[in-house]
Amino acid sequence: MKGCVIIHMLHTKNQIKQIKIYEKKYIRLLFGLCWMVYCTSYLGRLNYSSAMMLMINDNILTASQAGFISMIYFFAYGTGQLVNGILGDKINPKWMIFTGLAGSGIANIIMGICPYFYGMAVIWGINGYFQAMIWAPIIRIFADMLDEKNKVNCCVNIVTSQLIGTLLSYILSAAVLTVFPWQGVFGAAALMLFLAAFIWNGGFSNVCRHGEKNFEDINSKVEPDTNTTQYTASLTGKNSLIFSSTIPVILIPVIIHGMLKDGVTTWVPTYINTSFEVSASFSILLTTLLPIINLSGAYIARYIYRKTNERIILSIGLFFLTATAALVFLYIGSTWHPLLSVLLLSVITASMMAINTLAVNIYPLRFQKYGRVSSISGFLNAMAYLGTAVSTYTIGLLVQKYDWHITILTWLAATILAAVICLTASKAE
């Protein structure tokens, strides 16, 4: 089953024309630009998590309303990943990424001045869609512009941008909140997003000038034989690329990993703040341990992936087992000490980071020869954020109606389900 994909899809008239970058300094520059872009995007999404606890404490939002806004963001982000993943295989990724950064910056500015719950939900949803213009085009850029070795390394190493982005988001938010009210975290993020957009615009054009071909001169899209409807059907129909690959097997585990990867992370500062009665700024700073430990997940994922002879399903199942064990300990000792809770949560989210690296970063590279890297990456990311959207809202409801023990028990049931699916299906790999 490994490496075997039966294709029942429309063949394109024109294949994507690749722009190869061979000089090391321009490979580093290309990676650096993509790294900077994705790192900065985290400043404009996780800042809500930092502001959320103050908005709840100030009675601006209830816990369920705060969770609803997060759900709208992730729903819009997931939908955007699906739509923009398809578009990312058809149009110039330079302008998609620039639009995503600039649009997110504008949404952050409006979020900081919007006084109404429903308005916040709409604006943060718009922010989610703009943010979804960034990831899939980056993976496509790596697939099209780099050789086999560099594209895999870049797809793994780009995970460090999530670490630094998360870390910087919490540190920046904690610093801003010592001087300004919660609205300040949105203004600070907007400034950084605008700056990143203009650096990207100039830097990527410079890289392309030193490639084998100029990306600016290429009609960089895949044109279907007939129309966009058929093109979409080739990805999602009964005999499509998606359903004739291993994607259906990992679909539920990918959704569950989304529930834990970002859904849990969103609520960690609030969990620490309410469970141990510590200050908001201390909760945010303690939460910075998560991304530091999370980084190990990406590199452990690459190691396990190679040790299992590139068996994606088995590798994912092993990481769900790890998360299950950590959740058992978290459930037993959830109120022992905030540092212990954060460390256990870090093991869980690091395992989810490993799964994310395998499923969303590395696995889509198998579809490069079909011109569907961005589409497959976007589709899997969309499914992950479907889980995140449901999780962020459900966590708010569970916490408000029950308590954190019930919430953690729900996470545990989900990881057990995913582990069983993967380990059972891995026998056929």
Secondary structure as GFF3:
##gff-version 3
##sequence-region A 1 429
A	DSSP	alpha_helix	24	43	.	.	.	ID=ss1
A	DSSP	alpha_helix	47	57	.	.	.	ID=ss2
A	DSSP	alpha_helix	63	88	.	.	.	ID=ss3
A	DSSP	alpha_helix	93	113	.	.	.	ID=ss4
A	DSSP	alpha_helix	117	131	.	.	.	ID=ss5
A	DSSP	alpha_helix	135	145	.	.	.	ID=ss6
A	DSSP	alpha_helix	148	157	.	.	.	ID=ss7
A	DSSP	alpha_helix	159	177	.	.	.	ID=ss8
A	DSSP	alpha_helix	183	209	.	.	.	ID=ss9
A	DSSP	three_ten_helix	215	217	.	.	.	ID=ss10
A	DSSP	alpha_helix	228	236	.	.	.	ID=ss11
A	DSSP	alpha_helix	247	258	.	.	.	ID=ss12
A	DSSP	pi_helix	259	263	.	.	.	ID=ss13
A	DSSP	alpha_helix	264	276	.	.	.	ID=ss14
A	DSSP	alpha_helix	280	287	.	.	.	ID=ss15
A	DSSP	alpha_helix	289	307	.	.	.	ID=ss16
A	DSSP	alpha_helix	312	332	.	.	.	ID=ss17
A	DSSP	alpha_helix	338	356	.	.	.	ID=ss18
A	DSSP	pi_helix	357	362	.	.	.	ID=ss19
A	DSSP	three_ten_helix	363	370	.	.	.	ID=ss20
A	DSSP	alpha_helix	373	401	.	.	.	ID=ss21
A	DSSP	alpha_helix	404	425	.	.	.	ID=ss22
A	DSSP	three_ten_helix	426	428	.	.	.	ID=ss23
###
